[in-house]
Amino acid sequence: MQVSFRQLAEYQLGSERQIESRFERLEALLVATRKNVRIMQERTALLEMRTGSLEQRMASLKGRMVGLEMRMEALARRVASLEEKMATKEDMAALEARIENEVAALETRIKGRA
């Protein structure tokens, strides 16, 4: 089978066009990929900044929680102390009432003998 020079030139021209078309598509893909990489790098940087900010806020909140826990413990101790004082006062009031009753009973007995 014989191929003419013209047929060979047309085939080569078609091949070159295909190669050029593929090359242009690859260039476009490369540009789009670079753009996507840049966008992802920017997003990553933003997320890293936000993460750092959130970590700082978490550390601050943990510090505040420790402070609140200490205050709650101090309040619990004060409440326990007040409850002890209340119990002591209630005991004192009960004792006072018993003494008053006994004094009244003694007075009644004394008046009854007199």
Secondary structure as UniProt FT lines:
FT   HELIX           5..113
//
